[in-house]
């Protein structure tokens, strides 16, 4: 048997205890590391699933809004036609008002 750095023999009971304690500490550290690794991977998986659920819910909401817009509002072409019709009617009213004003002015001159 040889002598270690502490001046004791390599086969002494003290070395066996130190090795056992070191083995137990390393085992506990490995279990704790595995636990935190598992917990963190589960958190990531749950967050990922929550994000996918949130995105699909937002997509459904956007689709329903698009459907409402298509059903309840007019198209660009319809709006353009409506705008042209309103402009045409306003021009007719303006023309009639001009004729009435000219008629009143002519009636006063006579």
Protein Blocks (a to p, Z undefined) as FASTA:
>chain_A
ZZdfkopafkbmklmmmmmmmmmmmmmmmmmmmmmmmmmmmmmmmmmmmmmmmmmmmmmm
mmmmmmmmmmmpccfklmmmmmmmmmmmmmmmmmmmmmmmmmmmmmmmZZ
